[in-house]
Amino acid sequence: MKESLGYKFLNIKTNQFALIDQDLDQNDNVMQIKNSYSYGIEPDNGMFECIHSCTFMQGDKIIMKIETQATYQLNEASMKSFLKRDKFVMPTEVVKHFTSMLYGATRGILVCKLEGTRYASFVLPPINLGETINKPLELFLN
C-alpha cells in the first residue's frame, strides 16, 4: 500500500478466558501454545476485526484458553484501496500490523489476568508474525 494506512482503534475485548486447573500437571514443564487468527470486515462502515485465539496445552489436555478481539475502523480511502470487485484484499504488511497489535495486547491481558496466581509464570512469548502471516488477507464479499 503506497499511501498511508488510515484507521482508528475502536476497542479490544476478551471474548473468552478459561483455566482448567484440574488438568495441570505441576511436574510437566512442557507447554504447547497454539495460536490462531481470524478476521472480519463490514465494508459499508469500514469496520475491520481481528480475533486471536490462544490455547495452552500439556499433551492433549487444554490448560488455558484466551480469545481476544480488536476492532478498527478503516478510513474511506484505506477501505476502498482494499476492495477488489467481490473481494476484500489486505496487503500482508497491513495484516501483520493489525495482528501484531492484537497479539501484543493479548500478552498484556494474560499477564494481568494471571498476576498473583500460581499461573503467573505462564507467558505468551513474543513471536515473529512474518513466519505466520506471509500472504495478503482475502475475504470474499457477500
N, CA, C and O atoms as a GROMACS GRO file, in nm:
protein
  568
    1MET      N    1   0.086  -0.118   0.000
    1MET     CA    2   0.000   0.000   0.000
    1MET      C    3   0.090   0.123   0.000
    1MET      O    4   0.165   0.146   0.095
    2LYS      N    5   0.082   0.201  -0.106
    2LYS     CA    6   0.171   0.316  -0.121
    2LYS      C    7   0.128   0.434  -0.034
    2LYS      O    8   0.212   0.498   0.028
    3GLU      N    9  -0.001   0.462  -0.028
    3GLU     CA   10  -0.048   0.571   0.057
    3GLU      C   11  -0.053   0.523   0.202
    3GLU      O   12  -0.044   0.403   0.228
    4SER      N   13  -0.066   0.616   0.292
    4SER     CA   14  -0.065   0.577   0.434
    4SER      C   15  -0.196   0.508   0.471
    4SER      O   16  -0.302   0.533   0.414
    5LEU      N   17  -0.184   0.421   0.570
    5LEU     CA   18  -0.298   0.349   0.622
    5LEU      C   19  -0.371   0.440   0.720
    5LEU      O   20  -0.312   0.491   0.815
    6GLY      N   21  -0.499   0.459   0.696
    6GLY     CA   22  -0.580   0.542   0.786
    6GLY      C   23  -0.680   0.456   0.861
    6GLY      O   24  -0.762   0.388   0.800
    7TYR      N   25  -0.672   0.460   0.992
    7TYR     CA   26  -0.765   0.383   1.073
    7TYR      C   27  -0.775   0.443   1.212
    7TYR      O   28  -0.692   0.524   1.254
    8LYS      N   29  -0.880   0.400   1.282
    8LYS     CA   30  -0.900   0.439   1.422
    8LYS      C   31  -0.919   0.310   1.501
    8LYS      O   32  -0.997   0.223   1.462
    9PHE      N   33  -0.848   0.299   1.612
    9PHE     CA   34  -0.865   0.185   1.701
    9PHE      C   35  -0.992   0.208   1.780
    9PHE      O   36  -1.005   0.309   1.848
   10LEU      N   37  -1.087   0.115   1.773
   10LEU     CA   38  -1.214   0.132   1.844
   10LEU      C   39  -1.218   0.062   1.979
   10LEU      O   40  -1.256   0.123   2.079
   11ASN      N   41  -1.179  -0.066   1.983
   11ASN     CA   42  -1.183  -0.136   2.112
   11ASN      C   43  -1.108  -0.267   2.107
   11ASN      O   44  -1.074  -0.319   2.000
   12ILE      N   45  -1.084  -0.318   2.224
   12ILE     CA   46  -1.030  -0.453   2.240
   12ILE      C   47  -1.109  -0.518   2.351
   12ILE      O   48  -1.146  -0.453   2.449
   13LYS      N   49  -1.136  -0.646   2.336
   13LYS     CA   50  -1.210  -0.716   2.441
   13LYS      C   51  -1.164  -0.860   2.451
   13LYS      O   52  -1.110  -0.917   2.356
   14THR      N   53  -1.187  -0.917   2.567
   14THR     CA   54  -1.159  -1.058   2.589
   14THR      C   55  -1.290  -1.133   2.570
   14THR      O   56  -1.383  -1.118   2.649
   15ASN      N   57  -1.296  -1.213   2.465
   15ASN     CA   58  -1.418  -1.291   2.436
   15ASN      C   59  -1.428  -1.415   2.523
   15ASN      O   60  -1.537  -1.459   2.558
   16GLN      N   61  -1.311  -1.471   2.557
   16GLN     CA   62  -1.311  -1.596   2.632
   16GLN      C   63  -1.182  -1.605   2.713
   16GLN      O   64  -1.075  -1.568   2.666
   17PHE      N   65  -1.194  -1.654   2.835
   17PHE     CA   66  -1.078  -1.684   2.916
   17PHE      C   67  -1.114  -1.800   3.007
   17PHE      O   68  -1.213  -1.794   3.079
   18ALA      N   69  -1.032  -1.905   3.004
   18ALA     CA   70  -1.060  -2.022   3.089
   18ALA      C   71  -0.930  -2.085   3.135
   18ALA      O   72  -0.836  -2.100   3.057
   19LEU      N   73  -0.927  -2.122   3.262
   19LEU     CA   74  -0.818  -2.200   3.320
   19LEU      C   75  -0.877  -2.334   3.362
   19LEU      O   76  -0.975  -2.339   3.436
   20ILE      N   77  -0.818  -2.442   3.314
   20ILE     CA   78  -0.866  -2.574   3.352
   20ILE      C   79  -0.766  -2.632   3.450
   20ILE      O   80  -0.678  -2.710   3.412
   21ASP      N   81  -0.779  -2.595   3.574
   21ASP     CA   82  -0.683  -2.623   3.680
   21ASP      C   83  -0.662  -2.772   3.702
   21ASP      O   84  -0.548  -2.815   3.722
   22GLN      N   85  -0.766  -2.851   3.700
   22GLN     CA   86  -0.753  -2.992   3.734
   22GLN      C   87  -0.668  -3.068   3.633
   22GLN      O   88  -0.620  -3.177   3.664
   23ASP      N   89  -0.649  -3.014   3.513
   23ASP     CA   90  -0.568  -3.084   3.412
   23ASP      C   91  -0.421  -3.046   3.416
   23ASP      O   92  -0.341  -3.107   3.344
   24LEU      N   93  -0.382  -2.948   3.497
   24LEU     CA   94  -0.243  -2.904   3.502
   24LEU      C   95  -0.156  -3.006   3.576
   24LEU      O   96  -0.184  -3.042   3.690
   25ASP      N   97  -0.051  -3.051   3.510
   25ASP     CA   98   0.048  -3.140   3.570
   25ASP      C   99   0.165  -3.052   3.616
   25ASP      O  100   0.244  -3.006   3.533
   26GLN      N  101   0.176  -3.029   3.746
   26GLN     CA  102   0.279  -2.941   3.802
   26GLN      C  103   0.420  -2.992   3.774
   26GLN      O  104   0.515  -2.914   3.775
   27ASN      N  105   0.435  -3.121   3.749
   27ASN     CA  106   0.568  -3.179   3.726
   27ASN      C  107   0.610  -3.173   3.580
   27ASN      O  108   0.725  -3.201   3.547
   28ASP      N  109   0.518  -3.139   3.492
   28ASP     CA  110   0.548  -3.131   3.349
   28ASP      C  111   0.578  -2.986   3.314
   28ASP      O  112   0.491  -2.900   3.321
   29ASN      N  113   0.702  -2.959   3.277
   29ASN     CA  114   0.742  -2.822   3.245
   29ASN      C  115   0.725  -2.788   3.097
   29ASN      O  116   0.766  -2.680   3.054
   30VAL      N  117   0.667  -2.878   3.020
   30VAL     CA  118   0.648  -2.855   2.878
   30VAL      C  119   0.505  -2.809   2.851
   30VAL      O  120   0.409  -2.873   2.894
   31MET      N  121   0.493  -2.700   2.780
   31MET     CA  122   0.362  -2.644   2.747
   31MET      C  123   0.361  -2.611   2.598
   31MET      O  124   0.450  -2.542   2.548
   32GLN      N  125   0.262  -2.660   2.528
   32GLN     CA  126   0.245  -2.624   2.388
   32GLN      C  127   0.148  -2.507   2.381
   32GLN      O  128   0.051  -2.500   2.456
   33ILE      N  129   0.177  -2.414   2.290
   33ILE     CA  130   0.090  -2.299   2.273
   33ILE      C  131   0.045  -2.297   2.128
   33ILE      O  132   0.127  -2.296   2.036
   34LYS      N  133  -0.086  -2.296   2.109
   34LYS     CA  134  -0.143  -2.292   1.974
   34LYS      C  135  -0.215  -2.160   1.955
   34LYS      O  136  -0.303  -2.124   2.033
   35ASN      N  137  -0.176  -2.088   1.850
   35ASN     CA  138  -0.238  -1.959   1.818
   35ASN      C  139  -0.314  -1.972   1.687
   35ASN      O  140  -0.271  -2.040   1.594
   36SER      N  141  -0.427  -1.906   1.680
   36SER     CA  142  -0.499  -1.895   1.552
   36SER      C  143  -0.558  -1.754   1.543
   36SER      O  144  -0.584  -1.688   1.644
   37TYR      N  145  -0.578  -1.711   1.420
   37TYR     CA  146  -0.626  -1.576   1.394
   37TYR      C  147  -0.740  -1.582   1.294
   37TYR      O  148  -0.739  -1.664   1.202
   38SER      N  149  -0.838  -1.497   1.314
   38SER     CA  150  -0.947  -1.485   1.218
   38SER      C  151  -0.980  -1.337   1.202
   38SER      O  152  -0.947  -1.254   1.287
   39TYR      N  153  -1.046  -1.306   1.091
   39TYR     CA  154  -1.069  -1.166   1.055
   39TYR      C  155  -1.209  -1.149   1.000
   39TYR      O  156  -1.268  -1.243   0.946
   40GLY      N  157  -1.262  -1.029   1.015
   40GLY     CA  158  -1.392  -0.997   0.960
   40GLY      C  159  -1.397  -0.851   0.919
   40GLY      O  160  -1.323  -0.768   0.971
   41ILE      N  161  -1.483  -0.822   0.824
   41ILE     CA  162  -1.499  -0.684   0.778
   41ILE      C  163  -1.645  -0.649   0.763
   41ILE      O  164  -1.730  -0.736   0.742
   42GLU      N  165  -1.673  -0.522   0.773
   42GLU     CA  166  -1.801  -0.462   0.738
   42GLU      C  167  -1.768  -0.346   0.646
   42GLU      O  168  -1.748  -0.234   0.693
   43PRO      N  169  -1.762  -0.371   0.514
   43PRO     CA  170  -1.716  -0.268   0.421
   43PRO      C  171  -1.797  -0.138   0.424
   43PRO      O  172  -1.743  -0.030   0.400
   44ASP      N  173  -1.927  -0.149   0.452
   44ASP     CA  174  -2.013  -0.030   0.448
   44ASP      C  175  -1.975   0.074   0.553
   44ASP      O  176  -1.992   0.194   0.530
   45ASN      N  177  -1.925   0.029   0.669
   45ASN     CA  178  -1.887   0.126   0.772
   45ASN      C  179  -1.737   0.123   0.804
   45ASN      O  180  -1.693   0.188   0.899
   46GLY      N  181  -1.660   0.048   0.725
   46GLY     CA  182  -1.515   0.047   0.741
   46GLY      C  183  -1.462  -0.034   0.857
   46GLY      O  184  -1.345  -0.022   0.892
   47MET      N  185  -1.546  -0.117   0.919
   47MET     CA  186  -1.502  -0.194   1.034
   47MET      C  187  -1.417  -0.313   0.991
   47MET      O  188  -1.449  -0.384   0.896
   48PHE      N  189  -1.308  -0.332   1.066
   48PHE     CA  190  -1.220  -0.448   1.046
   48PHE      C  191  -1.196  -0.509   1.182
   48PHE      O  192  -1.156  -0.439   1.276
   49GLU      N  193  -1.219  -0.639   1.195
   49GLU     CA  194  -1.199  -0.708   1.322
   49GLU      C  195  -1.091  -0.814   1.307
   49GLU      O  196  -1.079  -0.881   1.204
   50CYS      N  197  -1.014  -0.826   1.412
   50CYS     CA  198  -0.909  -0.927   1.420
   50CYS      C  199  -0.933  -1.004   1.549
   50CYS      O  200  -0.950  -0.944   1.655
   51ILE      N  201  -0.934  -1.136   1.540
   51ILE     CA  202  -0.958  -1.222   1.657
   51ILE      C  203  -0.838  -1.314   1.674
   51ILE      O  204  -0.791  -1.376   1.578
   52HIS      N  205  -0.789  -1.322   1.797
   52HIS     CA  206  -0.675  -1.409   1.830
   52HIS      C  207  -0.722  -1.511   1.932
   52HIS      O  208  -0.771  -1.476   2.040
   53SER      N  209  -0.706  -1.639   1.899
   53SER     CA  210  -0.737  -1.747   1.992
   53SER      C  211  -0.605  -1.815   2.029
   53SER      O  212  -0.524  -1.846   1.942
   54CYS      N  213  -0.586  -1.837   2.157
   54CYS     CA  214  -0.462  -1.897   2.206
   54CYS      C  215  -0.496  -2.006   2.307
   54CYS      O  216  -0.573  -1.984   2.400
   55THR      N  217  -0.438  -2.124   2.286
   55THR     CA  218  -0.462  -2.237   2.375
   55THR      C  219  -0.329  -2.289   2.428
   55THR      O  220  -0.237  -2.317   2.350
   56PHE      N  221  -0.319  -2.302   2.560
   56PHE     CA  222  -0.202  -2.362   2.624
   56PHE      C  223  -0.238  -2.508   2.653
   56PHE      O  224  -0.344  -2.536   2.710
   57MET      N  225  -0.151  -2.600   2.615
   57MET     CA  226  -0.181  -2.742   2.631
   57MET      C  227  -0.062  -2.817   2.690
   57MET      O  228   0.054  -2.783   2.667
   58GLN      N  229  -0.093  -2.921   2.767
   58GLN     CA  230   0.004  -3.020   2.810
   58GLN      C  231  -0.043  -3.151   2.748
   58GLN      O  232  -0.146  -3.206   2.787
   59GLY      N  233   0.033  -3.200   2.651
   59GLY     CA  234  -0.012  -3.317   2.577
   59GLY      C  235  -0.140  -3.285   2.505
   59GLY      O  236  -0.146  -3.188   2.428
   60ASP      N  237  -0.244  -3.364   2.528
   60ASP     CA  238  -0.373  -3.338   2.463
   60ASP      C  239  -0.474  -3.268   2.555
   60ASP      O  240  -0.592  -3.255   2.522
   61LYS      N  241  -0.425  -3.222   2.671
   61LYS     CA  242  -0.512  -3.156   2.768
   61LYS      C  243  -0.500  -3.004   2.757
   61LYS      O  244  -0.390  -2.948   2.759
   62ILE      N  245  -0.614  -2.938   2.744
   62ILE     CA  246  -0.617  -2.792   2.743
   62ILE      C  247  -0.604  -2.743   2.886
   62ILE      O  248  -0.680  -2.784   2.974
   63ILE      N  249  -0.507  -2.655   2.909
   63ILE     CA  250  -0.483  -2.599   3.042
   63ILE      C  251  -0.542  -2.458   3.053
   63ILE      O  252  -0.598  -2.420   3.156
   64MET      N  253  -0.528  -2.382   2.943
   64MET     CA  254  -0.578  -2.245   2.944
   64MET      C  255  -0.612  -2.204   2.802
   64MET      O  256  -0.549  -2.245   2.705
   65LYS      N  257  -0.716  -2.120   2.793
   65LYS     CA  258  -0.757  -2.067   2.663
   65LYS      C  259  -0.794  -1.920   2.681
   65LYS      O  260  -0.861  -1.882   2.777
   66ILE      N  261  -0.749  -1.840   2.584
   66ILE     CA  262  -0.787  -1.699   2.583
   66ILE      C  263  -0.819  -1.661   2.438
   66ILE      O  264  -0.748  -1.700   2.345
   67GLU      N  265  -0.925  -1.584   2.422
   67GLU     CA  266  -0.960  -1.531   2.290
   67GLU      C  267  -0.984  -1.381   2.307
   67GLU      O  268  -1.063  -1.338   2.391
   68THR      N  269  -0.914  -1.303   2.226
   68THR     CA  270  -0.928  -1.158   2.228
   68THR      C  271  -0.970  -1.108   2.091
   68THR      O  272  -0.949  -1.175   1.990
   69GLN      N  273  -1.028  -0.991   2.090
   69GLN     CA  274  -1.077  -0.932   1.965
   69GLN      C  275  -1.050  -0.782   1.964
   69GLN      O  276  -1.076  -0.713   2.062
   70ALA      N  277  -0.997  -0.735   1.852
   70ALA     CA  278  -0.976  -0.592   1.835
   70ALA      C  279  -1.060  -0.545   1.717
   70ALA      O  280  -1.070  -0.613   1.615
   71THR      N  281  -1.118  -0.427   1.731
   71THR     CA  282  -1.199  -0.368   1.624
   71THR      C  283  -1.137  -0.235   1.585
   71THR      O  284  -1.107  -0.150   1.669
   72TYR      N  285  -1.118  -0.220   1.455
   72TYR     CA  286  -1.061  -0.098   1.398
   72TYR      C  287  -1.160  -0.044   1.296
   72TYR      O  288  -1.238  -0.119   1.237
   73GLN      N  289  -1.156   0.086   1.276
   73GLN     CA  290  -1.236   0.146   1.170
   73GLN      C  291  -1.138   0.205   1.068
   73GLN      O  292  -1.063   0.298   1.099
   74LEU      N  293  -1.141   0.149   0.949
   74LEU     CA  294  -1.055   0.198   0.841
   74LEU      C  295  -1.119   0.323   0.782
   74LEU      O  296  -1.241   0.332   0.770
   75ASN      N  297  -1.034   0.420   0.744
   75ASN     CA  298  -1.093   0.536   0.679
   75ASN      C  299  -1.137   0.498   0.538
   75ASN      O  300  -1.101   0.391   0.488
   76GLU      N  301  -1.214   0.584   0.476
   76GLU     CA  302  -1.275   0.551   0.347
   76GLU      C  303  -1.170   0.518   0.241
   76GLU      O  304  -1.188   0.423   0.164
   77ALA      N  305  -1.061   0.595   0.236
   77ALA     CA  306  -0.957   0.571   0.134
   77ALA      C  307  -0.890   0.436   0.154
   77ALA      O  308  -0.865   0.364   0.057
   78SER      N  309  -0.860   0.401   0.279
   78SER     CA  310  -0.797   0.272   0.306
   78SER      C  311  -0.892   0.157   0.270
   78SER      O  312  -0.850   0.060   0.208
   79MET      N  313  -1.018   0.169   0.310
   79MET     CA  314  -1.114   0.063   0.279
   79MET      C  315  -1.126   0.046   0.128
   79MET      O  316  -1.124  -0.066   0.078
   80LYS      N  317  -1.140   0.156   0.056
   80LYS     CA  318  -1.154   0.148  -0.089
   80LYS      C  319  -1.032   0.083  -0.154
   80LYS      O  320  -1.045   0.010  -0.252
   81SER      N  321  -0.914   0.110  -0.100
   81SER     CA  322  -0.792   0.053  -0.159
   81SER      C  323  -0.786  -0.099  -0.142
   81SER      O  324  -0.715  -0.167  -0.216
   82PHE      N  325  -0.859  -0.152  -0.044
   82PHE     CA  326  -0.858  -0.297  -0.019
   82PHE      C  327  -0.972  -0.369  -0.092
   82PHE      O  328  -0.969  -0.492  -0.100
   83LEU      N  329  -1.070  -0.297  -0.144
   83LEU     CA  330  -1.184  -0.360  -0.211
   83LEU      C  331  -1.151  -0.385  -0.357
   83LEU      O  332  -1.116  -0.292  -0.431
   84LYS      N  333  -1.162  -0.510  -0.398
   84LYS     CA  334  -1.133  -0.553  -0.535
   84LYS      C  335  -1.250  -0.638  -0.584
   84LYS      O  336  -1.259  -0.757  -0.551
   85ARG      N  337  -1.338  -0.577  -0.661
   85ARG     CA  338  -1.458  -0.646  -0.712
   85ARG      C  339  -1.535  -0.715  -0.601
   85ARG      O  340  -1.599  -0.649  -0.519
   86ASP      N  341  -1.531  -0.848  -0.597
   86ASP     CA  342  -1.608  -0.925  -0.499
   86ASP      C  343  -1.523  -0.968  -0.379
   86ASP      O  344  -1.563  -1.056  -0.303
   87LYS      N  345  -1.406  -0.905  -0.361
   87LYS     CA  346  -1.316  -0.944  -0.252
   87LYS      C  347  -1.261  -0.822  -0.177
   87LYS      O  348  -1.252  -0.712  -0.230
   88PHE      N  349  -1.225  -0.848  -0.054
   88PHE     CA  350  -1.150  -0.754   0.029
   88PHE      C  351  -1.009  -0.813   0.034
   88PHE      O  352  -0.991  -0.925   0.081
   89VAL      N  353  -0.910  -0.738  -0.012
   89VAL     CA  354  -0.772  -0.787  -0.016
   89VAL      C  355  -0.684  -0.690   0.062
   89VAL      O  356  -0.660  -0.577   0.018
   90MET      N  357  -0.636  -0.734   0.178
   90MET     CA  358  -0.550  -0.652   0.262
   90MET      C  359  -0.406  -0.701   0.246
   90MET      O  360  -0.379  -0.820   0.262
   91PRO      N  361  -0.314  -0.609   0.213
   91PRO     CA  362  -0.174  -0.649   0.195
   91PRO      C  363  -0.114  -0.715   0.320
   91PRO      O  364  -0.154  -0.686   0.432
   92THR      N  365  -0.020  -0.802   0.296
   92THR     CA  366   0.044  -0.880   0.403
   92THR      C  367   0.095  -0.792   0.516
   92THR      O  368   0.070  -0.822   0.633
   93GLU      N  369   0.166  -0.686   0.485
   93GLU     CA  370   0.223  -0.600   0.589
   93GLU      C  371   0.115  -0.536   0.676
   93GLU      O  372   0.135  -0.516   0.796
   94VAL      N  373   0.002  -0.503   0.616
   94VAL     CA  374  -0.107  -0.441   0.692
   94VAL      C  375  -0.172  -0.545   0.783
   94VAL      O  376  -0.205  -0.515   0.898
   95VAL      N  377  -0.190  -0.666   0.732
   95VAL     CA  378  -0.246  -0.774   0.815
   95VAL      C  379  -0.153  -0.799   0.935
   95VAL      O  380  -0.201  -0.813   1.048
   96LYS      N  381  -0.023  -0.804   0.911
   96LYS     CA  382   0.074  -0.823   1.020
   96LYS      C  383   0.066  -0.709   1.122
   96LYS      O  384   0.076  -0.732   1.242
   97HIS      N  385   0.047  -0.586   1.074
   97HIS     CA  386   0.038  -0.471   1.162
   97HIS      C  387  -0.079  -0.487   1.260
   97HIS      O  388  -0.061  -0.475   1.381
   98PHE      N  389  -0.198  -0.513   1.207
   98PHE     CA  390  -0.317  -0.526   1.293
   98PHE      C  391  -0.306  -0.648   1.385
   98PHE      O  392  -0.342  -0.641   1.502
   99THR      N  393  -0.258  -0.760   1.331
   99THR     CA  394  -0.247  -0.883   1.409
   99THR      C  395  -0.142  -0.868   1.519
   99THR      O  396  -0.162  -0.917   1.631
  100SER      N  397  -0.032  -0.801   1.489
  100SER     CA  398   0.073  -0.779   1.589
  100SER      C  399   0.022  -0.694   1.705
  100SER      O  400   0.054  -0.721   1.820
  101MET      N  401  -0.058  -0.593   1.674
  101MET     CA  402  -0.114  -0.510   1.781
  101MET      C  403  -0.201  -0.594   1.873
  101MET      O  404  -0.192  -0.581   1.996
  102LEU      N  405  -0.284  -0.680   1.816
  102LEU     CA  406  -0.372  -0.763   1.899
  102LEU      C  407  -0.292  -0.867   1.976
  102LEU      O  408  -0.321  -0.893   2.093
  103TYR      N  409  -0.192  -0.927   1.913
  103TYR     CA  410  -0.110  -1.027   1.982
  103TYR      C  411  -0.042  -0.963   2.103
  103TYR      O  412  -0.041  -1.022   2.212
  104GLY      N  413   0.014  -0.846   2.086
  104GLY     CA  414   0.078  -0.776   2.197
  104GLY      C  415  -0.020  -0.743   2.308
  104GLY      O  416   0.012  -0.757   2.426
  105ALA      N  417  -0.139  -0.701   2.270
  105ALA     CA  418  -0.242  -0.672   2.370
  105ALA      C  419  -0.282  -0.799   2.444
  105ALA      O  420  -0.303  -0.796   2.566
  106THR      N  421  -0.292  -0.910   2.373
  106THR     CA  422  -0.327  -1.038   2.436
  106THR      C  423  -0.221  -1.077   2.538
  106THR      O  424  -0.255  -1.128   2.646
  107ARG      N  425  -0.095  -1.055   2.506
  107ARG     CA  426   0.013  -1.084   2.601
  107ARG      C  427  -0.007  -1.005   2.730
  107ARG      O  428   0.008  -1.059   2.840
  108GLY      N  429  -0.041  -0.877   2.717
  108GLY     CA  430  -0.063  -0.792   2.834
  108GLY      C  431  -0.186  -0.833   2.913
  108GLY      O  432  -0.184  -0.835   3.036
  109ILE      N  433  -0.294  -0.864   2.842
  109ILE     CA  434  -0.416  -0.908   2.909
  109ILE      C  435  -0.389  -1.034   2.991
  109ILE      O  436  -0.435  -1.047   3.104
  110LEU      N  437  -0.314  -1.126   2.932
  110LEU     CA  438  -0.283  -1.251   3.001
  110LEU      C  439  -0.200  -1.226   3.127
  110LEU      O  440  -0.226  -1.287   3.231
  111VAL      N  441  -0.103  -1.138   3.120
  111VAL     CA  442  -0.023  -1.103   3.239
  111VAL      C  443  -0.114  -1.050   3.349
  111VAL      O  444  -0.101  -1.089   3.465
  112CYS      N  445  -0.206  -0.961   3.313
  112CYS     CA  446  -0.298  -0.904   3.414
  112CYS      C  447  -0.390  -1.010   3.474
  112CYS      O  448  -0.411  -1.011   3.595
  113LYS      N  449  -0.444  -1.098   3.391
  113LYS     CA  450  -0.536  -1.200   3.442
  113LYS      C  451  -0.466  -1.300   3.533
  113LYS      O  452  -0.528  -1.354   3.625
  114LEU      N  453  -0.337  -1.326   3.508
  114LEU     CA  454  -0.265  -1.428   3.584
  114LEU      C  455  -0.184  -1.372   3.700
  114LEU      O  456  -0.128  -1.448   3.780
  115GLU      N  457  -0.177  -1.240   3.709
  115GLU     CA  458  -0.098  -1.177   3.814
  115GLU      C  459  -0.147  -1.222   3.953
  115GLU      O  460  -0.266  -1.220   3.982
  116GLY      N  461  -0.052  -1.262   4.036
  116GLY     CA  462  -0.086  -1.303   4.172
  116GLY      C  463  -0.140  -1.444   4.183
  116GLY      O  464  -0.179  -1.486   4.292
  117THR      N  465  -0.143  -1.519   4.074
  117THR     CA  466  -0.189  -1.659   4.078
  117THR      C  467  -0.070  -1.752   4.057
  117THR      O  468   0.040  -1.707   4.024
  118ARG      N  469  -0.093  -1.878   4.077
  118ARG     CA  470   0.015  -1.974   4.053
  118ARG      C  471   0.048  -1.989   3.905
  118ARG      O  472   0.144  -2.056   3.868
  119TYR      N  473  -0.033  -1.925   3.820
  119TYR     CA  474  -0.011  -1.930   3.675
  119TYR      C  475   0.067  -1.808   3.626
  119TYR      O  476   0.084  -1.791   3.505
  120ALA      N  477   0.113  -1.725   3.716
  120ALA     CA  478   0.181  -1.601   3.677
  120ALA      C  479   0.302  -1.626   3.587
  120ALA      O  480   0.342  -1.536   3.513
  121SER      N  481   0.360  -1.744   3.592
  121SER     CA  482   0.476  -1.774   3.507
  121SER      C  483   0.435  -1.814   3.365
  121SER      O  484   0.522  -1.829   3.278
  122PHE      N  485   0.307  -1.831   3.340
  122PHE     CA  486   0.261  -1.862   3.204
  122PHE      C  487   0.272  -1.734   3.121
  122PHE      O  488   0.201  -1.637   3.146
  123VAL      N  489   0.358  -1.736   3.024
  123VAL     CA  490   0.382  -1.618   2.942
  123VAL      C  491   0.355  -1.653   2.797
  123VAL      O  492   0.396  -1.758   2.748
  124LEU      N  493   0.288  -1.565   2.731
  124LEU     CA  494   0.270  -1.578   2.587
  124LEU      C  495   0.394  -1.516   2.524
  124LEU      O  496   0.410  -1.394   2.527
  125PRO      N  497   0.482  -1.597   2.466
  125PRO     CA  498   0.611  -1.544   2.420
  125PRO      C  499   0.596  -1.454   2.297
  125PRO      O  500   0.500  -1.466   2.222
  126PRO      N  501   0.693  -1.364   2.279
  126PRO     CA  502   0.691  -1.283   2.157
  126PRO      C  503   0.711  -1.376   2.037
  126PRO      O  504   0.783  -1.476   2.046
  127ILE      N  505   0.649  -1.343   1.927
  127ILE     CA  506   0.666  -1.424   1.806
  127ILE      C  507   0.687  -1.332   1.687
  127ILE      O  508   0.655  -1.213   1.690
  128ASN      N  509   0.743  -1.389   1.581
  128ASN     CA  510   0.760  -1.319   1.456
  128ASN      C  511   0.643  -1.356   1.366
  128ASN      O  512   0.640  -1.465   1.309
  129LEU      N  513   0.548  -1.266   1.353
  129LEU     CA  514   0.429  -1.296   1.272
  129LEU      C  515   0.461  -1.304   1.123
  129LEU      O  516   0.379  -1.350   1.045
  130GLY      N  517   0.580  -1.261   1.084
  130GLY     CA  518   0.621  -1.274   0.945
  130GLY      C  519   0.633  -1.419   0.903
  130GLY      O  520   0.622  -1.451   0.784
  131GLU      N  521   0.654  -1.507   0.999
  131GLU     CA  522   0.660  -1.650   0.968
  131GLU      C  523   0.520  -1.710   0.955
  131GLU      O  524   0.503  -1.812   0.889
  132THR      N  525   0.422  -1.649   1.018
  132THR     CA  526   0.285  -1.699   1.016
  132THR      C  527   0.202  -1.631   0.909
  132THR      O  528   0.127  -1.696   0.836
  133ILE      N  529   0.215  -1.501   0.899
  133ILE     CA  530   0.137  -1.423   0.802
  133ILE      C  531   0.229  -1.387   0.687
  133ILE      O  532   0.312  -1.297   0.698
  134ASN      N  533   0.214  -1.459   0.576
  134ASN     CA  534   0.305  -1.440   0.464
  134ASN      C  535   0.235  -1.421   0.330
  134ASN      O  536   0.295  -1.436   0.224
  135LYS      N  537   0.107  -1.387   0.337
  135LYS     CA  538   0.034  -1.356   0.215
  135LYS      C  539  -0.080  -1.260   0.248
  135LYS      O  540  -0.120  -1.250   0.364
  136PRO      N  541  -0.132  -1.191   0.149
  136PRO     CA  542  -0.243  -1.098   0.175
  136PRO      C  543  -0.365  -1.170   0.230
  136PRO      O  544  -0.386  -1.289   0.204
  137LEU      N  545  -0.444  -1.097   0.306
  137LEU     CA  546  -0.572  -1.148   0.356
  137LEU      C  547  -0.676  -1.127   0.247
  137LEU      O  548  -0.693  -1.015   0.199
  138GLU      N  549  -0.744  -1.233   0.209
  138GLU     CA  550  -0.850  -1.224   0.108
  138GLU      C  551  -0.981  -1.275   0.168
  138GLU      O  552  -0.991  -1.390   0.210
  139LEU      N  553  -1.080  -1.186   0.172
  139LEU     CA  554  -1.212  -1.222   0.221
  139LEU      C  555  -1.312  -1.196   0.110
  139LEU      O  556  -1.313  -1.087   0.051
  140PHE      N  557  -1.396  -1.293   0.081
  140PHE     CA  558  -1.499  -1.274  -0.022
  140PHE      C  559  -1.617  -1.198   0.035
  140PHE      O  560  -1.659  -1.222   0.148
  141LEU      N  561  -1.668  -1.106  -0.042
  141LEU     CA  562  -1.782  -1.025   0.000
  141LEU      C  563  -1.911  -1.096  -0.042
  141LEU      O  564  -1.915  -1.164  -0.145
  142ASN      N  565  -2.013  -1.079   0.037
  142ASN     CA  566  -2.144  -1.140   0.004
  142ASN      C  567  -2.218  -1.059  -0.098
  142ASN      O  568  -2.329  -1.096  -0.137
   0.00000   0.00000   0.00000
